[in-house]
Structures are given as C-alpha cells and as structure tokens.
C-alpha cells in the first residue's frame, strides 16, 4: 500500500511519496481517503483524486498550476504528457493585466474619477419634516429617497453623526444625482449635506420645502425628472475594476456556513482584491470568540492589530455591563445551536473564513473612505448584516454580500446591489429566502472553483448583466434607523437608543407579510415565526 500527501484541501491532485504500481491502493497521509492508481506513478509525481476535464486547471498548493490537455479521473498520473505548462501564457496574461489596469468592467464614470454600477437618483430630506415631500416626489417619479425617520439629536438638532449619514449616502458612487430637501430649523444640516455631495462633482440641487406644500412637491418632481433623464442617457463605459468596493457580512449560521458558505465568499473576495478591488468587513468574527490572536495576525500593521484588540476588550466590557454575562456565554445564539454550532470559537472561526486570505490593511472609522485597495476592517457595526451594509454604503461600497444559511433575514439597501449567498442547498432551493448563489456546490466542485463562480456573478451583477433578488423588489426608501452612535461608553443614554428590532409590531400591523422597518425587508412563509427568530437573533 502506497501513501500520498494532499497538500491543500482544495487541491484536486495528491503527491505520491512512494513508487506506485497500477492497481495499487494509495492512502492519503493523515486522512482516511484512499484511491486506486490507474497506472504506474513515480515517487513525487501527481495523481488526480477527482475528475478533471480537458482545459480545466490542476490545483496544487491551493493554486492553479496549469490546464489539462486531456480528461483524467481519480487515480490517473498527471505529468507533462497531459498537463500543459502554460507559464509563458500566464506571464503574458499577468503583464496584460498590469498594462491594462488589471481588468475592466462596464460602469458609469463619475466626474470625481470614481464610478458607479447603478445610476440612482436620490432625494435626501435633512429633517423628519421633509419626509412627506420626499416620499411624494418618489411616488411621482419612482426615484429613491432616504427616510430621515430617526436621526440622532444633539440639543434638539440633527447631530453631526446623522448629518454624515445623510451626506455620505448622497456621496455613494452608485448615486448619480441628489435632490437635498431643507425644512425650517435645519439649515445647518442641509448646508452640510449639500456641500459634502457637491464635492463629488455630481449633480445636486438644494430645495427649501418649508411651508411650500404642493408647490414644493411639484418643483422637486420636475428637478428629479431632469436628473432621471440625464441618468438614463448615460452609457456604461469600460473602466478598470480598481476601486470596486463590496461590504460583506454573515448571519444565521449553520454547519454549512464555515465549510462552504464563508470560505467561498472569502475566495471570491481574494479574487476581487487581486484584481484591485476593496472589501469592507464590519463583522467581529473571531474577535469576540476567544480567537483574537488569529484575526490580529491578519492585520498588515501591528499598531492596527493592537488597536483592534483594545476595541475588542471594550466591547467585552460593554457586553458584560449590559447583560451580566461574558460574550462566550451568549454565543452561539439560539439560532445557531440547533444547526450544529456549539461553541463561541466554533462560530467565530467561520467569520474569519469570510475574510479570505488577504491581509487587513487597516481600520476605518465611521464614514471614512478606504484610502486604497484591499481588505479593510470597519467600525460602528452592531453585528448584523443590514447595519454592516448600511455603514458600508457610507464608505463607498457598490455592493453588499450577505451569507446566511438560516435564510429568513432579508433586507434591501436600494442604492446598493445585494447578493445573498448560502452554503445550505435546502435554503437555496426555498424561493421565499431569495438567495442568489449556492455555495454548497463547493461540496462537489471545491472552494476554488465555486469561489471563482461567485466572483463572476459579482462582476455580472456589477455590470448590470443580471438583476439580483434584492433588486427585483424595487425598494425605493432607505431608512435612517441605523444611524445612532454605538461606541462603548460614549456618554449616550443607551436605553434611549432604539434597539435594532424596534418597530416590529408597528411594521407588522402596517405592512403585513413583508415590512420595511430599520431599513430591512423580511419575507417568510411563516411571518410571525420569522419575526420571533429575527428578534431572538438580535437579542
């Protein structure tokens, strides 16, 4: 009996450490797997452990090393007689990518040098008094509007924290043009929002709707229609993928999340970063699950790792202060445990796998824009995907990606493209859960190939070649519920900060099966059960 080494789990070949005869059994070192060699194979040579078709890549060391020239099956010898050494072609491709700015996608160029992947026209009211006008303009034109329904206040006025939320929403690169609404008493906020958006060089108009009534709606409708004509007439143009930004999050985990779902996303994110993209992650992952050392090692700079560890300690203290329990006693949640997730480190590590292999370039504060490409850790995140996506939109994200296996958490950010991934095939096959990608395919295809497919879906969605499930509902309102400070010990009375799930009863009575509260839409065949699961998850 011969032995072989499987170097990386994603590899579709092994290296035999003995001379092998045809028909001999080859066992995998430190694994229970075994294969029958179909031909003589020399020591140190490669043997296929899965079917590989002509033209498909051989994976060794976790990377593609060349395409097959013929079809092979498990047990076949792989060497120069059937494996193409295309290093010259790969080198030419690498040089072409560098010369052409990596790779290009079809996008909407912006005047400030950025690009959008959608052309959204948005109305932004700068106080709750403007909401009715904004909604009426949206009803008349079909444009998107931001609902200023729960701004954080300081001395009775909209705080700087909420002003930034309003302004940076309008600055998002997917937003083509903005109508800013001002009501009496909030001139400071309206001026700030207008000037901030104006710096991006996109079309922006300032409309005072104080006591204007129907006249304000009529004027605002006229302005928005002109913006829409300009947005519709703009054509996509090829631009370097450099700067394409996606924010990622995970929730509702089961046993498939760490094995298929998150590693597939991690692989796709590595591919995006390789091509010059940016990934924002607010998820604490292993940070609150006794795995701090693992994720700290992912930081490119030691000072950022130390800063993150200090923030983790503050968060631990806050959890203990508010719940009376250490965070490890609160995780995994009641949703996770029936799905096979038993301990906090077990749950935390799947969050780390969501980040892929790329180093974390640094930590971004609230509304801070990434200064370069790569993977970035964002702050101001309460652990749930809708919040991560919303804050990511303020930091220039074009898309948000949510991986979940439980399925019921569903939300929409109308000016971002949402992609919903699951590692659970049963969840994927349930139409009510509105999933876009089945990462469970990695069970048969491997993480590398499945990650490549997810990356291609991301690019297709970015170019508008496909419409994701979150886009099909044509959500028009973007709620402001998230924008309350969540820093530990920030001198706020935390009892007055609305819990993430506040407003559920009102939303249920108003919207019935689906509701649009806290910037989220939730749909389920069993709506009351979904609400219960959702609130339990947040608690």
Secondary structure as GFF3:
##gff-version 3
##sequence-region A 1 539
A	DSSP	beta_strand	2	5	.	.	.	ID=ss1
A	DSSP	beta_strand	13	16	.	.	.	ID=ss2
A	DSSP	beta_strand	25	28	.	.	.	ID=ss3
A	DSSP	beta_strand	34	36	.	.	.	ID=ss4
A	DSSP	beta_strand	46	48	.	.	.	ID=ss5
A	DSSP	beta_strand	57	60	.	.	.	ID=ss6
A	DSSP	beta_strand	63	67	.	.	.	ID=ss7
A	DSSP	beta_strand	77	78	.	.	.	ID=ss8
A	DSSP	alpha_helix	87	99	.	.	.	ID=ss9
A	DSSP	beta_strand	104	109	.	.	.	ID=ss10
A	DSSP	beta_strand	115	116	.	.	.	ID=ss11
A	DSSP	beta_strand	120	125	.	.	.	ID=ss12
A	DSSP	three_ten_helix	128	130	.	.	.	ID=ss13
A	DSSP	alpha_helix	131	141	.	.	.	ID=ss14
A	DSSP	beta_strand	144	147	.	.	.	ID=ss15
A	DSSP	beta_strand	153	154	.	.	.	ID=ss16
A	DSSP	beta_strand	157	158	.	.	.	ID=ss17
A	DSSP	alpha_helix	160	171	.	.	.	ID=ss18
A	DSSP	beta_strand	175	182	.	.	.	ID=ss19
A	DSSP	alpha_helix	187	198	.	.	.	ID=ss20
A	DSSP	beta_strand	203	208	.	.	.	ID=ss21
A	DSSP	alpha_helix	214	233	.	.	.	ID=ss22
A	DSSP	beta_strand	237	240	.	.	.	ID=ss23
A	DSSP	beta_strand	245	251	.	.	.	ID=ss24
A	DSSP	alpha_helix	255	256	.	.	.	ID=ss25
A	DSSP	pi_helix	257	261	.	.	.	ID=ss26
A	DSSP	alpha_helix	262	274	.	.	.	ID=ss27
A	DSSP	beta_strand	278	281	.	.	.	ID=ss28
A	DSSP	three_ten_helix	285	288	.	.	.	ID=ss29
A	DSSP	alpha_helix	292	296	.	.	.	ID=ss30
A	DSSP	alpha_helix	302	323	.	.	.	ID=ss31
A	DSSP	three_ten_helix	327	329	.	.	.	ID=ss32
A	DSSP	alpha_helix	334	337	.	.	.	ID=ss33
A	DSSP	alpha_helix	344	353	.	.	.	ID=ss34
A	DSSP	beta_strand	360	364	.	.	.	ID=ss35
A	DSSP	beta_strand	374	378	.	.	.	ID=ss36
A	DSSP	alpha_helix	385	394	.	.	.	ID=ss37
A	DSSP	beta_strand	399	404	.	.	.	ID=ss38
A	DSSP	beta_strand	417	422	.	.	.	ID=ss39
A	DSSP	alpha_helix	425	428	.	.	.	ID=ss40
A	DSSP	three_ten_helix	431	433	.	.	.	ID=ss41
A	DSSP	beta_strand	437	438	.	.	.	ID=ss42
A	DSSP	three_ten_helix	439	441	.	.	.	ID=ss43
A	DSSP	alpha_helix	442	445	.	.	.	ID=ss44
A	DSSP	alpha_helix	447	462	.	.	.	ID=ss45
A	DSSP	alpha_helix	469	472	.	.	.	ID=ss46
A	DSSP	beta_strand	477	479	.	.	.	ID=ss47
A	DSSP	three_ten_helix	494	496	.	.	.	ID=ss48
A	DSSP	alpha_helix	504	511	.	.	.	ID=ss49
A	DSSP	beta_strand	515	517	.	.	.	ID=ss50
A	DSSP	beta_strand	520	522	.	.	.	ID=ss51
A	DSSP	alpha_helix	527	538	.	.	.	ID=ss52
###
